[in-house]
């Protein structure tokens, strides 16, 4: 399952970041490490961006970025 498939109010754990290059490195720098717990706060009305809470701070991700984060539901 990927992060873009999670519904608001759900928590999940990162399994793997499947993105390379600058975007993948930026996600890792922002705390998207395997084993980290993420809370999905909300999806914007047009489903882009997705607001998540990771390591105590809020972050908005594009749907294309969220598709590159493999997660497991808690």
Secondary structure, DSSP 8 states (H G I E B T S, - for coil): -BGGG--TT-EEEEEEE---HHHHHHHHHTT--TT-EEEEEEE-TTS-SEEEEETTEEEEE-HHHHTTEEEEE-
